[in-house]
């Protein structure tokens, strides 16, 4: 069998990639693995002197995704006056999503003494429809609501990146494989607020110093946006079961530790700066469940079908508001919640 080798300069050592048959495998490994080497200590990088690729491939797919995201802030940094001052809820955000995944099954590495899996995912989504409600209160526990608008969220996009590495543990007689994983992810939602209708307007209830709510009716020229970023490391595990000669099922779970950051542009608020009206920062966690089926069509091609459920939460953090007069307001970000599910289908090509 023809064996080829390509050399890459990694730190102060030469990383040798040994593979069989196809140049694309080397390119795939470069795209997935080389960025990881830059953050590894020298001793770890040196352990990659010879990497044997057992198999590799690319998954491509598309599907439907639905998201919900909500957040609230209090009246001050202590979480009081009132404990919920403003609350935003995006519901039924319908997304058309495309995704790609590159993966490699590696031979036994010196520091693991067993085969391993490395992969990278990327997904792009276009928001098609959704609803968003914006409510403001002057008393604790959502009492004395003095402003509420009901709006559309029918544009925007999502981006999701994730990569992971882990050793594989195979039980051939049971047709069962377990792969513990260490990874890092980045998720972004660019959410909009358009076509608004003011449905509650009680100026007499508003706290002193706050804006005058619009009168009940349409909100002309509303075109605000809120962009949320979730990023950080994660631990997980995948379990594969070979149901039959043609069908394999995979179930996976991931636990994420995240940093949360968001920026918003409230375009109808003349008392705010633009394009950055306020920012949110917090830390939190996420739980992701994956299930995938793979049906083998030929030596190279397989049909894929998958489902995904995500639950993310950022705890109390900071809300920093930038006013047009140059002053900055600081209050507590109470919580951010993001829930998502997706159904996708596609094809896998093995090199």
N, C-alpha and C positions, 0 to 999 in steps of 0.2 A: 504493500500500500504506500502511495506517495506521501511523504512526510515533509512539511515545509516549516520554516521558522522565520519569524520576523523579530527584529530587535528594537527596543525602545529604551531611551535613556531615562532611568528612574532614580532620582536623587543622585548618589554617586556610584550606583551600580547599574548594570545592564539587565533589563528585564527581558527574558527570552520567552516568547509565546510559541508553544509547539502545538500544532494542530494538523488535522487531516483534511486534505482535499479541496478547500475552497477559501479564497482570499477574503470573502465576506465575513467569515468567522473572526478573522484577526481584526477587521474594522469594527465589528460588533463588540469585541472585547475591549478595544481601545475606547469606544464611546461609553462603555459601562464601567470598566475597571480602572482605567488610568486616572480619572478624576479622584477616585477613592484613595489612590496611592499618595496623592499630594498631602493628605491629612494624616497619613500613618507615620509613626516613628521609623527611623532608619532600619532598625532591626527587623521590624515587621515587613518593610519593603523588600529587604534582602531575602526574606523567606519566599518571595515570588520569583526567584531566579528561574525556575522552570515551571510553566503552567501548561498542563495538558487539557485540551478541550475535548470532552467526551461527546457532547452534542450541543447544538445551539439552534436558535430559531427566532422568528419574529411573529408576534400575534397582532392582528389588525382587526378592529371592530367598530361598531356604532350602536347607538341605542338611545333609550329614553331615561331621563333622570328627573327626579322631583326633589326640591329643596325647601326647607323652612328655616328662617333665621330671625331671631329677635334679640333685642337688647333694651336696657333701661338705665337711666342715670338718676341720681338723687339731687337734692338742692344744694348740697355742699360736700366737701371732701370727707366729712364724717358720716355721710349716708343719712342725713336728716334734712328737714326743712324744704320739702317733705322727703320721705324715704324713696318715693318714686315721683320724680318731677316730669320726666318725659319717657315715653316708651314707643319703640318702633317694632312692628311685626311684619315680616315678609312671609306670605303663605302661598302654597301651591305654585311655586316657581317651576315652570315646565321648561326643560332643557333638552335640546338635541345635542348628543355628545358623540365625539369620535375619539378613539384611543389607540395607542400602540404600545407594545411591550417587546423589549429585546431581552433574551435570556440565554444563559450559558450554564451547562453542567460541566464542572471542572473535575479533573482527576484528583487523586489524593495529594493534598498540599502538605509540605513538610511539617508545619505546625499543627495540622489537624489530623493527619494520618487517615483521612477518609475523603470521599468525594464531597463536593459542595455545589451550591447553587448561587448564582448572582444574577440579578435582573434590574431593569429600570423601566418604569411606566411613565407615560405622558398622556394626558387627556385634555381635550379642548371642548368646551361646551358653549352653545349659543342659546341665550335665554329667549324663549318664545312668548311666554305669557306669565302672569302672576299678579298678586294683589299685595298691597302694603297699607297698613294703618299707622297713623301718627297721632298719638294722644298725649295731652299734657294735663297735669293735676296740680292742685294747690294744697291738698291735705294728704296725710299718710294713707297708705294702703289703697291707692287708686280712688280716693274720694275727691269730690269737688272737681270733676273734670270740666275744664274751661275751654279746651280746644281739641277737636278731632277732625282729621281728614281721612277720606278713603280714596286710594289712588291705585293706578296701574303700575305694574313693574314688567314691562313687555320688551325690554331691551337689556343688553349687557352680555357679559361672558363669564366663563369660569375656566380656570387653568389648574391642573393637578399634576404634580410631579412626585415620584417616589422611587426609591432604589433600596435594595437590601442584599444582604449576603448571609449565608448560613450553611452549616454542614448537613449532609443528608444521612439518614439512618434507614436502611432498607431491610425489610423482612420478605425475602423473595417468595418463600412458601406461602405467606399470607397475602402476597400481592399488595403490600402496604408499605408506604414510605412516610416518614416524619421529617420535617425540616424546620428547626428553630431558626429564627431570622433576627438580624439586627439591621435597622434601616433608618432612613431619614426622609422626611416628606415636606412638601410645600404645596399649599392649597390657597387659591384666590377666588373670591367671588366679587364681581363688579355689578352691583345692584342699582337699579334705577327707581325713580319715583316720578311718574308723569300722569297726565290726564286726571288731575285731582279734583275732588269735590269736598268742600268744607261742610261737615254735617253737624258739628257742635261748635258754637261760638258764644261764650259767656264772659265778656270782658270784665264784668264786675267781680268774678271769682279769681282772676289771675293774680299771682303774687306781685308785689310791688317791684318795679324795675324790669319786668318782663315785657315781651313784645305784645302789641295789640293783635288779637286773633283776627283773621279775615272774617268777613261776613259770610253767612251761609250761602253756598252756591259754588259755581265753578271757580277753579284756581287757574286763571290764564297764564300760559307760558311756564308752568311748572316743569322743571327739567333738572331735578336734583339727583345726586348719586352718592352711594356709600360703597367703598371698596374695602373688603376685609381680607386679611392675610393670616394664615395659620401655618406655622412651621416649627419643626423640631424633630428629635429622634424618636424611634419607636422600637419596641420588641414585639415579636409575634411568632406564630408557628403555622405551618401548612401541613395538612395530612392528605396524602394521595391514596386512593384505592382503585386498583385495576378491576373494574366490575366484570369485564369480559375482554376478549382479545381486541375488540374495537373501541370499547368505552372505558374512559377513566374519569373519576370524579375527584375534585379537590375542594377541601374546606379549609379556610384560613381565618385567623383572628389576629388583630393588631392592637396594641395599646400604645397610645401616643402621649408624649409630654410636649406641650406646645407653648410657644410665644404667640401672642395675639396682638395685631396692630391693624388699625383701620383709619382711613381718612374719608372725610365727607365734604361735599360741596352743596350747601343748601341755597340754591340760586335765587329764591324769592326773598331771602332774608338780607335786606340792605344793611342791617347792623352787623353782619358777619363779613369776614374777609373772603375773597375768592381767588383761586380755586380751592383753597383749603380753609374750610369753615371751622372744623373741629377734628380732633384726633382722639383715638382710643388706644389704650395699652393695657394688657393684662397677661396672665399666664393661666394655663388650664390643661385639660386632658381630652383625649379622644379615643373612642372605641370603634373599630372597623371590623365588620364581618364580610367575608367573601365566600362565594360558592361558584364553582366552575365545572362544566362538563366538557369533555373533549371526545369527539367521535372521529376515529381515523378513517379517512377516505382513501388514502394511498400512502406510499412510502414517504412522500414529502408533505402532503396536505391533510389537515384535519379541520373539522367544523367545530366551532366553539360557541357555547352559550353560558352566560354567567349572570349572577345577581350580586348586589352590593348594598349593605346597610351601614350607615355611619351615624354616630352620635357624638357630638363635640360640645364642650362646655368650657368657657373662660370665666374664671371667678372674678371677684371684685378687683378693680383696677382704677385707672384714671381717665377722666374726660377733660380734655384741654380745648377750650373754645377761644377762637381768635376773633376779636371784635374789630370793626372798621376803624374805631378811634385809636387803635394800637394797644389796647389793654387785652389781657388774657384772663379768662375765667377758668377756675379749676374746681371740679366736682368729682364725686365718685361714680365710676362705672360699676353698676351693681352686678351685672352678669350678661354674658352673651351665650346664646344657645343656637346650635346649628344641627339640624337633622336632615339626612339625605338617604334616598334609595335609588337604585338604578338597575335596569335590565338591559343587557347588551348581547349582541351576537356578532360573529365574525369568523375569520379563518386564521389558521396557523400554518406557517411554512417552516419546515426544518431544513437547515443547510446540510 
